[in-house]
Amino acid sequence: MQPDELTPEAFGRAALAAHHLDSGCDLTYDGRWAVVDVAGRRDRSADARFDWPDDLEDPLAFGNQRVNSVAGADLRRGPGRVAVDADVTAFTQLGCHWPRLDQSHGAEPAIDSYLDCRFLFAHDPIVTDEPNGAMDRCYRPPMRVRRRLLSLSLILVVAVGSGCANAARTDPASAAEVAAIETTLQTARDALVAGDVPGFMKEWTDSGLQDVFYESGNAFVGNTGYYLAAKQYRLGAATSAPVVLGDSAAVVAPLYFRLVGPVRKFSLVKQGGIWVIDGAELASTQVTDTTAIGVAFKESSIRFETTAPINGDIALQVRNPTARTHQLNILTAPPDQDVVAFFEDPESAPPVPEGRSMPEGFDFVGGVVGIEPGMTVTVLMYDVLPPGRYVLFCNEEDNAGGGPHSMRGEYLEFTIR
């Protein structure tokens, strides 16, 4: 039979390799999928930096590695399975590689500068390896992709915004919880004013008492309870609103012993639906209604960082830049007493009368212990210091022994007029 002769038709361009229209040949096949290097060497082989899908987690892949993202590679998961045309800077689908053999090359899709290389959730700019020098260019994904990304961005914005709001929540949304916390603190204040030891202990956990007073249970009743019953403790007003996170909360307030009130950050927990105090740590706060006096520990001394106070309406900002733990105690001293001999030569100090802890004319005003290295503590005064001679001193003892720090010069006197 005579075969039919077809009408010849001229190619619009050079013929392609016979397999080019087979999308399965667009990727170098070795039994796995790999990202195609379409913008670097253009050898259509896997890029060494993306050799295996697991390697996509490598931080080298997160920058602009001159790999055209139209390959569908999600750099945080795995490569896409859609063949691409190395010369087309747009998303490509199967069957849309090149013009037919009877069609000329069309113009490359226009580059949309709309996104200006900052498209939300976009990969690094597409790179085209042109002979006259590579230029980074942006692309605009198809409408369906942009819609999906926009929906995802809105979801993430709402989720992140909600998460940040919860993380920073100081519980203004729960006025009842804040009121319950204030009730616990006020009950503790009232117990101190009344000298009610059991009533005060009821507002604390045992671990909280141990944390702040270094004793709990019967030991607390027999020691700290003595001073509490003598009404020598006071709990001051909170310096800010409570911060509530679930069943835990924190509030900053001074705890006074006699006249001296170091500021503390109190921790509270909810037990059986009731807020109780579970501990406290020394803290600092801004002083606005009185004169703040800076005090700093040195290796073997205490120094004012500002001028020495002469007015009794003061607060102390105590700083410990040393490598040792310190105390800051305050006492009054008689005008004729040799303070140096009192601290550094106890043998020559005046005798201590029976029933007192200090010689005649000396009186303990209050203090704070456990000032750790690097810590700054705000110390408030319950009332204006009356005129007199005062001494700041550290009674901390190092583990190596050698007596209190005051014996080595850690004391500082000042006079209130």
C-alpha positions in Angstrom: 0.0 0.0 0.0 1.3 3.5 -0.8 1.7 5.5 2.4 0.0 8.9 2.6 2.3 11.9 2.3 1.6 14.5 4.9 1.9 18.2 4.2 5.2 19.4 5.5 5.1 22.1 8.1 8.1 24.2 9.1 9.3 24.2 12.7 8.9 27.5 14.4 12.2 26.9 16.3 14.9 24.3 16.7 13.7 20.8 17.5 13.8 19.6 21.1 15.1 16.3 22.4 12.5 13.6 21.8 11.9 13.1 25.5 11.5 16.7 26.5 7.7 16.6 26.6 7.9 13.7 29.0 7.6 15.4 32.4 9.2 12.4 34.0 12.5 13.2 32.3 12.6 16.8 33.7 14.2 15.5 36.9 17.4 13.5 37.0 16.0 10.2 38.2 17.9 8.0 40.6 15.0 6.5 42.5 14.2 9.6 44.5 13.0 13.2 44.1 15.4 16.1 44.3 15.4 19.9 43.8 16.4 20.9 40.3 19.0 23.5 39.9 17.3 25.7 37.3 19.0 29.0 37.9 22.6 28.1 38.6 24.5 25.7 36.3 21.3 24.6 34.5 22.5 21.1 34.2 19.1 19.9 35.4 20.7 17.8 38.1 20.2 17.8 41.9 22.0 20.6 43.7 24.6 19.3 46.2 23.2 21.6 48.8 19.8 20.0 48.4 21.0 16.5 47.8 18.4 14.7 49.9 15.0 16.0 51.1 16.3 15.9 54.7 19.1 18.3 53.8 16.5 21.0 53.2 16.7 21.6 56.9 20.3 22.7 56.5 20.7 26.4 57.3 22.6 26.8 54.0 19.3 26.4 52.2 17.6 29.2 53.9 19.3 32.0 52.0 19.2 32.8 48.3 21.0 29.7 46.9 20.3 30.6 43.3 17.7 27.8 43.1 14.6 28.9 41.3 11.7 28.5 43.7 9.4 27.7 40.8 10.6 24.2 41.2 8.0 23.9 43.9 10.6 23.2 46.6 9.4 24.0 50.0 12.7 24.7 51.7 11.3 23.6 55.1 9.8 20.3 53.9 10.5 18.6 50.6 10.8 19.3 46.9 7.7 19.6 44.8 7.0 17.1 42.1 6.2 19.5 39.3 8.5 19.7 36.3 9.7 23.2 35.5 11.0 25.2 32.6 14.4 26.7 33.4 13.6 29.9 31.5 10.2 30.7 32.8 10.0 32.7 36.0 6.5 31.6 37.0 4.7 28.6 38.5 4.6 25.8 35.8 2.3 22.9 35.5 2.7 19.6 33.7 2.0 19.9 29.9 3.0 23.6 29.9 6.7 23.3 29.3 7.4 24.8 25.9 5.5 26.0 22.8 4.6 23.3 20.3 7.1 22.5 17.7 5.3 24.6 15.2 5.2 27.6 17.5 7.9 30.1 18.1 9.2 31.0 21.5 6.8 33.5 23.1 7.9 36.4 25.3 8.9 35.5 28.8 6.1 36.3 31.3 6.3 39.8 32.6 8.0 40.3 35.9 5.5 41.8 38.4 7.3 44.4 40.6 4.2 44.6 42.7 5.7 42.7 45.5 9.1 44.4 45.4 10.9 41.3 46.7 9.0 41.5 50.0 6.0 39.2 49.4 4.7 37.7 52.6 5.8 34.2 53.0 7.7 34.3 49.7 10.9 32.5 49.1 14.1 34.5 48.2 13.9 36.3 44.9 14.1 34.2 41.8 17.4 34.3 40.1 17.9 34.1 36.3 21.3 33.2 35.1 21.5 35.5 32.1 24.6 35.9 30.1 24.9 39.6 30.8 25.0 39.1 34.5 22.5 37.6 36.9 19.8 39.8 38.2 17.6 39.0 41.2 13.9 39.3 40.2 10.6 38.9 42.0 7.6 37.0 40.9 4.0 37.2 41.7 2.3 33.8 42.4 -0.9 32.8 40.7 -4.1 34.2 42.2 -5.1 30.9 43.9 -1.7 30.8 45.7 -2.0 34.4 46.8 -5.4 33.8 48.2 -4.2 30.8 50.1 -1.2 32.7 51.5 -3.4 35.7 52.4 -5.8 33.4 54.3 -2.9 31.7 56.1 -1.4 35.1 57.0 -4.7 36.3 58.5 -4.9 33.1 60.5 -1.3 33.5 61.8 -1.8 37.1 62.6 -4.9 36.3 64.7 -3.2 33.3 66.4 0.0 35.2 67.1 -1.8 38.2 68.4 -3.9 36.1 70.6 -0.8 34.2 71.9 1.0 37.5 72.7 -2.1 38.8 74.5 -2.2 35.7 76.7 1.5 35.7 77.4 1.5 39.3 78.5 -1.8 39.0 80.4 -1.8 40.8 83.7 -5.3 39.6 84.3 -7.3 42.9 83.8 -9.9 40.6 82.3 -10.4 38.9 85.7 -11.2 41.5 88.2 -12.5 38.8 90.5 -9.0 37.1 90.7 -7.3 40.5 91.4 -9.8 41.2 94.1 -9.2 37.7 95.6 -5.4 38.3 95.6 -5.9 41.7 97.3 -8.1 40.1 99.9 -5.3 37.6 100.8 -2.7 40.4 101.1 -5.1 42.6 103.1 -5.9 39.7 105.5 -2.1 39.2 106.0 -1.7 43.0 106.7 -4.5 43.0 109.2 -3.0 40.0 111.0 0.3 41.8 111.3 -1.4 44.9 112.7 -3.2 42.8 115.2 -0.2 40.6 116.1 -2.3 37.6 115.0 0.3 34.9 114.4 -2.1 32.0 113.4 -4.1 34.4 111.2 -0.9 35.5 109.4 0.3 32.0 108.9 -3.1 31.0 107.4 -2.4 33.2 104.4 0.9 31.4 103.6 2.1 28.0 102.5 4.8 26.4 104.7 7.3 26.6 101.9 6.5 30.3 101.6 7.2 31.0 105.2 10.4 29.0 105.0 11.5 31.0 101.9 11.0 34.4 103.5 11.5 33.9 107.2 13.7 30.8 107.0 11.4 28.8 109.3 7.9 27.5 109.4 5.5 25.6 111.6 6.4 25.6 115.3 9.8 27.1 114.7 8.1 30.1 113.1 5.7 30.5 116.0 8.5 30.3 118.6 10.9 32.7 116.9 9.5 35.0 114.2 6.1 34.7 115.8 7.5 36.5 118.9 8.3 39.6 116.8 5.1 39.3 114.8 3.0 39.2 118.0 4.9 42.3 119.1 3.6 44.0 116.0 7.1 44.7 114.6 6.2 43.5 111.1 4.2 45.4 108.5 3.2 44.5 105.0 3.1 47.6 102.8 0.8 48.4 99.9 1.5 46.9 96.5 3.5 49.1 94.2 1.7 47.7 91.1 -1.3 45.6 90.1 -0.9 41.8 90.6 0.3 39.8 87.6 -1.9 36.7 87.2 -1.0 33.6 85.0 -3.4 30.8 85.6 -3.2 29.6 89.2 -0.1 31.6 90.0 0.4 35.3 90.5 3.0 37.8 91.6 2.8 41.2 93.3 5.5 43.6 94.5 5.3 45.2 98.0 7.5 46.1 100.9 7.7 43.9 104.0 8.8 46.0 106.9 10.5 45.0 110.1 10.4 47.9 112.4 11.2 50.9 110.2 13.0 49.2 107.3 11.0 47.6 104.5 12.9 45.8 101.6 10.7 45.5 98.5 9.8 42.0 97.6 8.2 40.2 94.7 5.6 38.0 96.4 4.5 34.7 94.7 1.0 33.5 95.2 -0.7 30.2 94.3 -4.3 29.1 94.3 -5.0 26.2 96.5 -8.5 24.9 96.8 -9.8 28.1 95.1 -8.0 30.3 97.6 -5.0 32.5 96.9 -2.1 32.0 99.4 1.4 33.5 99.6 4.0 30.9 98.5 7.3 32.9 98.8 9.0 36.1 97.9 12.3 37.4 96.5 14.0 40.7 97.0 13.2 43.2 94.3 13.8 46.8 93.2 11.2 49.4 92.2 11.2 53.0 91.1 11.0 55.5 94.0 9.1 58.7 93.2 7.6 60.0 96.4 10.8 60.3 98.5 14.5 60.9 98.1 16.3 57.8 96.7 19.8 57.3 98.1 22.2 55.0 96.3 24.2 52.6 98.4 26.8 50.2 97.0 28.9 47.4 98.6 32.6 47.2 97.9 34.9 44.3 98.7 35.4 45.6 102.3 33.3 48.7 102.6 29.9 50.3 102.0 29.7 53.6 100.1 27.0 56.1 99.2 26.7 56.5 95.4 25.0 59.9 96.0 25.5 62.4 98.7 24.9 61.2 102.3 21.3 61.8 103.5 20.6 64.5 105.9 16.8 64.4 105.7 15.0 61.4 107.1 12.4 61.1 104.3 14.5 58.7 102.2 14.6 55.3 100.5 17.7 53.3 99.7 18.6 51.7 96.4 21.1 49.1 97.5 23.4 47.6 94.9 25.8 44.6 95.3 28.3 44.5 92.5 30.7 42.2 94.4 31.1 38.5 94.3 29.8 37.9 97.9 26.4 37.9 99.6 25.7 40.8 101.9 23.3 42.2 104.5 22.3 45.8 105.0 21.3 46.6 108.6 20.6 49.9 110.2 21.1 50.9 113.8 21.2 54.1 115.8 24.4 55.0 117.7 25.0 57.4 120.6 26.9 60.6 119.6 29.8 59.8 121.9 30.4 56.2 120.9 33.5 55.2 118.8 31.8 53.4 115.9 35.1 52.1 114.6 35.9 50.4 117.9 32.3 49.1 118.2 32.6 47.1 115.0 36.2 46.3 114.6 37.2 45.8 118.3 34.2 44.2 120.0 36.2 43.6 123.1 36.3 47.3 123.8 32.6 47.8 123.1 30.3 48.9 125.9 28.6 46.0 127.9 25.2 44.7 126.7 22.5 45.1 129.4 20.5 42.0 130.3 17.5 41.6 128.1 19.0 43.6 125.3 20.9 42.7 122.2 23.0 45.9 122.0 24.8 48.2 124.3 22.9 51.2 125.9 22.2 53.9 123.3 22.3 51.5 120.3 19.0 50.5 118.7 18.4 48.2 115.8 16.2 49.9 113.2 15.8 47.1 110.7 17.6 45.5 107.8 17.6 43.1 104.9 19.6 39.9 104.4 20.5 37.8 101.4 21.6 40.5 99.0 23.1 38.3 96.3 25.9 39.3 93.9 24.6 41.5 91.1 21.4 42.2 92.9 19.8 45.6 93.4 17.2 46.0 96.2 14.9 48.9 97.0 14.6 49.5 100.8 11.8 51.8 101.9 11.2 53.3 105.3 7.9 52.9 107.1 8.2 56.4 108.5 10.6 59.3 108.3 13.8 58.6 110.2 14.0 60.8 113.2 17.1 63.0 113.7 20.0 61.0 115.0 23.2 59.2 114.2 22.8 56.1 112.1 25.1 53.3 110.9 24.7 51.0 107.9 26.5 47.7 108.4 26.8 44.2 107.0 26.6 41.4 109.5 27.0 38.6 106.9 29.7 36.0 107.7 31.6 34.1 105.0 31.7 30.3 105.0 35.4 30.5 105.6 34.8 32.3 109.0 36.6 35.3 110.2 33.6 37.1 111.7 31.0 39.4 110.2 31.9 41.7 107.3 31.5 44.7 109.6 34.7 43.7 111.4 36.5 44.2 108.1 35.2 47.7 107.5 31.7 47.1 106.0 29.9 49.9 107.9 29.0 53.5 107.0 27.5 56.1 109.3 25.4 59.1 108.5 23.5 61.8 110.5 19.9 62.9 110.0 19.4 66.4 111.2 
